[in-house]
């Protein structure tokens, strides 16, 4: 397939990994030569329950037998989407009780930014250096990495940046600010967690000046940090929560949640303040509902913290400088990007899937399905350590 893959399908980089996928189940992906690969990436945090989870698969099949797309978002009452939004509201703190379902995380960011401007009547947006929130024009405008943006300018005006965990920078949030958007845990920057009650201090500053606080839960969300959403670890309630990736059990989806009072502003002045054809798609919503039910009816979220401890106990090696992150959102840091590249590529050769982070070249992404077993964690970590041992031996010989 690879020649046709390169010829006919648009690429994101000059050097795609090019695995020819045959099938996937549980924590494993199989190529067309029937070689199996232990998956420590989960489709970049998207496959929360692993591959071909029976509950998610059954929900999709059951819905397909009833109906698929019947109307654009927001016109018909469709059970999967209604049930999902109702369950989500019961699991979120007040006043986060109304959800707009869209097709991806980046569209959810776009909707959240629009809602913040509509609610406040202000134009300034603030994001963080080295932040990543998606790749459409609005989301790219609040990306804190100029190298990825410069070829596509001009972008949205009136966007400013602060440094994550820098309390002095919070004074840049003023009565001109519509919203500050920040990841609960910075993903592309290297899985950086908030320190010294930083999120609470952001909340306080927003309250002082009437700005909105938007948290991007696209990566931390849906159980990966031991809570349903990352912000629940830090005793703070945002104005808008943005979600995606892991919410659909591997299906394409996004959403943003706010209070009913704020969300209803998208219905008038103007009407159709945000519209989408396929948002709330009944098949996708069924997968989301099954995923959320599985997460809340089992111990998978709590187990993520125990599995984190296991990873940290095993990933001890001279080439690993530290392990960042929380739960099953982890990054093993090496000294150089070259070492990280070698580890990731050699591990794939040995049947373990790892991946990179967007802006931090020294990071090895470890974001497996929440359903991964302790034995599979041990198996994968043994491969990592073996590959690192080989790198040291090669350096010693050189």
C-alpha positions in Angstrom: 0.0 0.0 0.0 2.8 2.5 0.8 3.4 3.7 -2.8 -0.2 4.5 -3.2 -0.3 5.9 0.3 2.4 8.4 -0.6 1.0 9.1 -4.1 -2.6 9.7 -3.4 -3.0 10.6 0.2 -1.9 14.0 1.5 1.0 13.7 4.0 1.8 15.6 7.1 5.6 15.1 6.9 8.2 14.0 4.4 8.8 10.8 6.4 5.7 9.0 7.6 6.2 5.8 9.6 4.4 3.9 6.9 3.2 0.9 8.8 0.7 -1.0 6.6 -2.1 -1.8 9.0 -4.0 -5.0 8.8 -6.1 -5.0 12.0 -5.9 -4.0 15.7 -7.4 -5.4 18.9 -6.9 -4.6 22.5 -3.4 -3.1 23.0 -2.0 -4.4 19.8 -1.8 -3.3 16.1 -1.0 -5.8 13.4 0.6 -5.0 10.1 0.0 -6.8 6.8 2.8 -9.2 7.5 0.9 -10.2 10.7 3.6 -8.7 12.9 2.1 -7.4 16.1 3.0 -4.1 17.8 2.2 -3.2 21.4 0.6 0.2 21.3 1.9 2.7 23.8 0.4 5.7 21.9 -3.4 4.8 21.4 -3.7 6.9 18.3 -2.2 9.8 20.1 -4.4 9.5 23.2 -7.6 8.8 21.1 -8.2 5.1 21.7 -9.1 5.3 25.4 -10.4 1.8 25.6 -7.9 0.2 23.2 -8.8 -1.2 19.8 -12.1 -2.9 19.0 -13.5 -2.5 22.5 -16.6 -4.8 22.5 -18.8 -2.3 24.2 -17.9 0.5 21.8 -18.2 -1.8 18.8 -21.6 -3.0 19.8 -22.9 0.5 20.4 -21.8 1.5 16.9 -23.4 -1.6 15.3 -26.6 -1.2 17.2 -26.9 2.4 16.1 -26.1 1.6 12.5 -29.1 -0.7 12.5 -31.4 2.2 13.6 -30.3 5.2 11.6 -27.2 7.2 10.7 -27.1 10.9 9.7 -30.6 12.3 9.5 -30.3 16.1 10.0 -27.7 18.8 10.6 -26.7 19.4 14.2 -29.2 20.9 16.6 -32.5 20.4 14.8 -33.7 16.8 15.7 -33.7 15.2 19.1 -31.5 12.0 18.7 -31.2 9.7 21.6 -27.4 8.9 21.5 -26.4 12.6 21.6 -29.1 13.5 24.2 -28.1 10.7 26.5 -24.4 11.5 26.1 -24.8 15.2 26.9 -27.0 14.5 29.9 -24.5 12.0 31.3 -21.6 14.4 30.8 -23.5 17.1 32.6 -24.0 14.8 35.6 -20.3 14.2 35.8 -19.1 17.9 35.5 -19.3 20.5 38.2 -21.9 23.3 37.9 -22.4 25.4 35.9 -20.9 23.2 33.2 -24.1 21.7 32.0 -24.6 22.2 28.3 -22.5 20.6 25.5 -22.1 21.4 21.9 -21.0 18.3 19.9 -18.7 18.8 16.9 -16.4 16.7 14.8 -12.9 17.3 16.2 -10.9 18.9 18.9 -9.8 21.8 16.7 -13.4 22.6 15.8 -14.3 22.5 19.5 -11.5 25.1 20.1 -13.0 27.3 17.3 -16.4 27.1 18.9 -15.1 27.9 22.4 -13.2 31.0 21.1 -16.3 32.2 19.3 -18.4 31.7 22.5 -15.9 33.6 24.6 -16.0 36.6 22.2 -19.8 36.4 22.0 -20.2 36.3 25.8 -17.8 39.1 26.7 -18.0 41.3 23.7 -14.2 41.5 23.8 -11.6 40.6 21.2 -8.3 39.8 22.9 -7.4 36.1 23.3 -4.5 34.9 25.4 -2.8 31.6 25.1 0.5 30.1 26.3 3.9 29.8 24.7 4.4 26.3 23.3 0.7 25.6 23.4 -1.1 23.5 20.8 -4.8 23.6 20.3 -5.3 22.4 16.8 -4.5 23.4 13.2 -7.4 25.3 11.8 -7.0 29.0 11.4 -8.4 30.1 14.8 -6.7 27.2 16.7 -3.5 27.9 14.9 -3.7 31.6 15.9 -3.6 30.5 19.6 -0.8 28.0 19.0 2.3 29.3 20.9 4.9 28.1 18.4 5.7 30.6 15.6 7.7 28.2 13.4 4.5 26.2 12.7 2.4 29.4 12.0 4.6 31.8 10.0 3.8 30.2 6.6 0.0 30.7 7.1 -0.1 34.3 8.3 -2.1 36.6 8.6 -4.0 34.8 11.4 -6.5 36.1 14.0 -5.5 39.5 15.3 -5.4 40.5 19.0 -3.8 37.3 20.3 -1.2 37.5 23.0 0.8 34.8 24.9 2.0 34.1 28.4 4.3 31.5 29.8 2.7 28.5 31.5 3.3 28.6 35.2 4.5 32.2 35.2 2.3 34.0 37.7 3.6 37.5 36.8 2.3 37.0 33.3 -1.2 36.8 34.6 -1.3 40.6 34.8 -1.6 40.5 31.0 -5.1 39.2 31.5 -7.1 42.5 31.6 -10.5 44.0 31.0 -9.7 43.8 27.3 -9.4 40.0 27.5 -12.2 37.8 26.2 -10.6 34.6 27.3 -7.4 32.8 28.3 -7.1 29.4 26.7 -4.7 26.9 28.2 -4.1 23.2 28.4 -4.6 21.6 31.8 -1.3 19.8 31.1 0.7 21.2 28.3 1.0 18.5 25.7 3.2 19.5 22.8 5.5 21.4 25.1 6.5 18.3 27.0 3.6 17.2 29.3 4.2 20.1 31.7 1.9 20.1 34.7 0.6 23.3 36.5 2.6 24.3 39.6 2.0 26.3 42.7 -1.8 26.4 42.1 -1.3 28.1 38.8 -4.7 27.2 37.4 -6.4 28.5 40.5 -4.5 31.8 40.1 -5.6 32.0 36.5 -9.2 31.5 37.6 -8.9 34.2 40.2 -7.4 36.7 37.7 -10.2 35.9 35.2 -12.8 36.6 37.9 -11.2 39.9 38.7 -11.3 41.3 35.2 -14.4 39.5 33.8 -12.4 37.3 31.3 -13.4 33.7 30.6 -11.2 30.7 31.4 -11.1 28.0 28.7 -9.3 24.7 29.5 -8.3 22.4 26.6 -8.8 18.8 27.8 -8.3 17.3 24.4 -5.4 15.2 25.6 -5.7 15.0 29.4 -9.5 14.3 29.2 -11.5 11.2 29.6 -9.7 9.5 32.5 -6.1 9.7 31.4 -5.0 11.6 34.5 -7.0 9.6 37.0 -9.9 12.0 36.8 -12.4 12.3 34.0 -10.8 15.7 33.2 -7.4 17.0 34.1 -8.7 20.2 35.7 -10.5 18.1 38.3 -7.1 17.4 39.8 -6.4 21.1 40.5 -9.6 22.3 42.3 -10.7 24.8 39.6 -13.8 25.2 37.5 -13.3 26.8 34.1 -16.0 28.7 32.1 -15.6 26.4 29.0 -14.2 22.9 28.7 -12.9 21.7 25.3 -12.7 18.0 24.6 -11.9 15.6 21.8 -9.5 12.7 21.1 -10.3 10.1 23.9 -14.0 10.9 24.1 -15.0 8.7 21.2 -13.2 5.5 21.8 -11.3 6.0 18.5 -14.1 7.7 16.6 -13.7 11.3 15.3 -15.4 13.8 17.6 -15.0 17.0 19.7 -17.1 19.1 22.0 -17.2 22.2 24.2 -19.1 22.5 27.4 -20.2 25.7 29.3 -23.2 26.9 31.3 -26.6 26.9 29.6 -26.7 30.7 30.0 -23.5 31.1 28.0 -24.1 28.3 25.4 -27.6 29.7 24.6 -25.9 32.8 23.3 -25.0 30.9 20.2 -28.7 30.5 19.3 -29.5 34.2 18.6 -28.0 37.6 17.7 -27.1 36.0 15.3 -29.0 32.8 15.0 -26.9 29.8 14.0 -23.9 31.3 15.9 -22.1 28.0 15.4 -23.3 25.3 13.0 -22.0 22.0 11.9 -23.5 19.3 9.6 -22.2 16.2 11.3 -21.8 17.3 14.9 -23.7 14.9 17.3 -23.7 12.2 14.6 -25.7 9.3 16.1 -23.1 6.6 15.4 -20.3 8.7 16.8 -22.4 9.8 19.8 -23.2 6.1 20.5 -19.4 5.4 20.6 -18.9 8.4 22.9 -21.7 7.2 25.2 -20.4 3.7 25.4 -16.9 5.0 26.1 -18.0 7.3 28.9 -20.2 4.6 30.5 -17.3 2.2 30.5 -15.0 4.7 32.1 -17.5 5.6 34.8 -18.7 2.1 35.6 -15.2 0.6 36.0 -12.0 1.4 37.8 -10.1 2.3 34.7 -9.6 6.0 35.7 -8.3 5.1 39.2 -6.1 2.3 37.7 -4.4 4.9 35.5 -2.6 6.3 38.5 -1.4 2.8 39.6 -0.2 2.1 36.1 1.7 5.4 36.2 3.5 4.2 39.3 4.4 1.0 37.4 5.7 2.9 34.4 7.8 5.2 36.7 9.3 2.2 38.6 10.3 0.5 35.4 11.5 3.4 33.3 14.8 3.8 35.1 17.8 4.1 32.8 20.8 6.3 32.3 19.3 7.7 29.0 16.1 8.7 30.8 16.5 12.0 32.5 13.0 12.2 33.9 9.4 11.0 33.3 6.9 13.8 33.0 3.2 13.8 33.1 0.4 12.3 35.1 -1.5 9.0 34.9 -1.2 7.5 31.5 -0.2 10.8 29.9 3.6 10.4 30.3 6.7 11.5 28.5 10.1 9.9 29.0 12.7 12.6 28.5 16.1 11.9 27.0 19.2 14.2 26.7 18.8 14.8 22.9 16.3 14.6 20.1 18.6 12.2 18.3 18.4 9.7 21.2 14.6 10.1 21.3 14.4 9.5 17.5 16.6 6.4 17.8 14.5 5.0 20.6 11.2 5.5 18.9 12.3 4.1 15.6 14.2 1.1 17.0 11.3 0.2 19.4 8.9 0.1 16.4 11.3 -2.4 14.8 11.1 -4.5 17.9 7.3 -4.4 18.0 6.5 -1.4 20.3 4.8 1.8 19.2 6.0 5.1 20.7 5.7 8.6 19.3 7.0 12.1 19.5 5.6 15.3 21.0 5.1 18.3 18.8 7.5 20.9 20.2 9.7 19.0 22.6 12.2 16.9 20.6 13.6 15.1 23.6 10.3 13.6 24.7 9.1 10.0 24.1 5.3 9.9 24.2 3.8 7.2 26.3 0.0 7.4 26.2 -1.3 3.8 26.0 -5.0 2.8 26.2 -6.4 3.0 29.7 -7.2 -0.7 29.3 -3.5 -1.7 29.0 -2.5 -4.5 31.4 0.3 -4.5 33.9 1.9 -7.4 31.9 1.8 -5.3 28.7 3.3 -2.4 30.5 6.2 -4.6 31.6 6.6 -6.0 28.1 6.8 -2.6 26.5 9.1 -1.1 29.1 11.5 -4.0 28.7 11.7 -3.2 25.0 12.4 0.4 25.7 15.2 -0.5 28.2 16.7 -3.0 25.8 16.8 -0.5 22.9 18.4 2.1 25.3 21.0 -0.5 26.3 21.8 -1.1 22.7 22.3 2.6 22.1 24.7 2.9 25.0 26.7 -0.2 23.8 26.9 1.3 20.3 28.2 4.6 21.7 30.8 2.8 23.8 32.1 1.0 20.7 32.3 4.2 18.6 
